[in-house]
């Protein structure tokens, strides 16, 4: 089997926003308690945060983390999580039927974010609360001093404002599972008023309005259009959420699901641009794909657990090799839509449908999906080149037609003179002999070549075998000089994720 692709530095998609490699921490399961926060752990810092987990997160190069939800935020009173810890109330969290102790709140999370070298993407509660509470939270977080709420923050030991710049206006407000779910008109109006007063407090912020919870919602598309009709002038981004699973064990169909993600993105872009035209606006709304991942392994176990526990194990999917392949393909889709997708959050970061797993008080390790994310985040810096597929074998699956065997993205970093190629081979049985011509770019050498593959697509990493699925050095890739530039040739292993980084000139 063969594939031939072409890239040219003059045909670009967009500069790749670093925030596409964001993630998500919600007060859910063991994401916070036992995940990032575990004061009795041997590696815990002075604030109770696990340094072994922080090290893994910094290895992933996560630039922004969405917090504190998620469904949790729609019933959350932020005031419960500030001030002396011993005086904070425990509350019933109706979103996940657990008990929230409020030991970690906004100030503690800001401390964690600094330690993890990431920024906070803060969410406000527009389920049980509204514009007044959103205004209060941003004053508490971002106003320097001299007012009731900014001075309250200072009395809590935080002299300098957090200066959070990115804010979500609620979460999945179209979902009937959401506390305070709303119609598009109800949400659009409250989101507009919240955005207005939040920006009056801090004009420098960027705001994300809720799109549909997923593209299968009955109100999908009409929701986006109605919400934007109310909020277009107040927000910069519209959110998208999607999760994929393989409950029927149809691997070929599962590995094509990023094509659905691509269609979702392009459809929402079209809706945004329809509203732009309708309003005769010069402003362009971009996308925040702030929840995406594989999620299905843990659903059976979650249905059996006991209610009203504190930090029970929830949504703890154990990821396989094939899950890593789809995550890699989804990353490629996000990269190739960099002209409109400016933010994305892998949901979530630790323990809860996450690339990092921990034992409370014990070990931490990388799940299979850690690797494509870390690779893309590390080398996905610069300008995304537009792919031209000259020849590639295609196949049909149960839900998709003309599925390409090979999926690629290319990112040119002009500062370092490097071109990064991210590649998924979907073919489950055959290697693909691949050539990628680089137009006028001249590649002098291959500086990185990593391959993630395994004959057992159901293989997983565990605490006892944390490196069962891990990248290995690639071999056999070569650079040929072909006028006017270069061509890269390599053999893609069946069912594999591959990263090739080239030193290039002619940029």
Buried (B, 14 or more C-beta within 10 A) or exposed (E): BEBBBBBBBEEBBBBBBBBBBBBBBBBBBBBBBBBBBBEEBEEBBEEBBBBBBBEBBEBBBBBBBBBBBBBBBBBBEBBBBBBEBEEBEEBEBBBBBBBBBBBBBBBBBBBBBEBBEBBBBBBBBBBBBBBEBBBBBBBBBBBEEEEEBBEBBBEBEBEEBBBBBBBBBBBBBBBEEBBBBBEBEBBBBBBBBBBBBBBEBBEEBBBBBBBBBBBEBEEBBEBBBBBBBBBBEBBBBBBBBBBBBBEEEEBBBBBBBBBBBBEBBEBBBEBBBBBBEEEEEEEEBBBBBBBBBBBBBBEEEBEEBEEEBEBBBBBBBEBBBBBBBBBBBBBBBBBBBBBBBBBBBBBBBBBBBBBBBBBBEEEBBBBBBBBBBBBBBBBBBBBBBBBEBEEBBEBEBEEBEEBBBBBBBBBBBEEBBBBBBBBBBBBBEBBBEBBBBBBBBBBEEBBBBBBBBBEEBEBBBEEEEBEBBBBEEBEEBEBEEEEEBBBBBBBBBBBBBBBBBBBBEBB
